Amino acid sequence: MAEGRFYTTQLQAGLGLITETRQLLELHEPGLSVAALTERALASGRFPLVTARRLRNIVAECFAPRYLRTPNTAAVLKRLAAGLARAEFNQLLLIHTARANRVLADFIRELYWPRYAAGRDALTLDDAREFVIAAMRAGRTQKPWSDTTIRRVATYLLGCCADYDLLGGNGRGPRPIQPLRLHTKVAAYLAYDLHFQGLGDNQLLTHEDWQLFGLTPDDVRDLLKRLSLQGLLILQSAGDVVHVGWTCKTLDELSDVITR
């Protein structure tokens, strides 16, 4: 596994952190460093129940890896936060959290959706623990994890999925599976985001981010057709080849369109 793609325990710094992320996005400005954002957050009075040490950890270990990895991501999300419904915005946060935490992304793609497709209606802590153990044996961690770490990470995976509405319940028992339906505006954001990352139109269909929502390449093609009918892009499809005309030139422009 390539450097940087090993599983980590970084989810322990915070699971979905949806409320905190919204607050930090409001405080964020382009060019602001992690340290400067932390100081601004500390001075803002918006986190009265969070210790300074904990807040620094949230910014450095959660917010920065998820939303400051690429230029303009935080600025675009800040614009979208005010114009999207809660469920729509949370799906955007899920995408970026999964990108920053490979263990979560693989858990959703390799366990959550296959179990749902097989007719399971819930996931348990043992399911998550077995997933982590199998991943560790497959060399996805840089070194073997202790039983305590395995159990903690399994708990984080279930908790994070619950934060993003993939799972219900908050007790110790099985958590009901709540399969997400990808919202149209989020689909448009993801398609454009992948395009601006340099993916070709046919590469876009098979990108792993779509699998976070249980979508196959054929599902993505159908989704792009619906986006085309809504004027969000222009799709030309012949056999296995697709060509997309991008009607917005930047994510900022798309943000204006989908929040109008």
Secondary structure, DSSP 8 states (H G I E B T S, - for coil): --TT-SB-SGGGG-S--HHHHHHHHHH--TT--HHHHHHHHHHHTS-TTS-HHHHHHIIIIIIHHHHSSSTTHHHHHHHHHTTS-HHHHHHHHHHHHHHH-HHHHHHIIIIIHHHHHTT--EE-HHHHHHHHHHHHHTT-BSS---HHHHHHHHHHHHHHHHHTTSB---SSS-EEB------HHHHHHHHHHHHHTT--HHHHHT-GGGGGGT--HHHHHHHHHHHHHTTSSEEEEETTEEEEE-S-SSHHHHHHHHT-
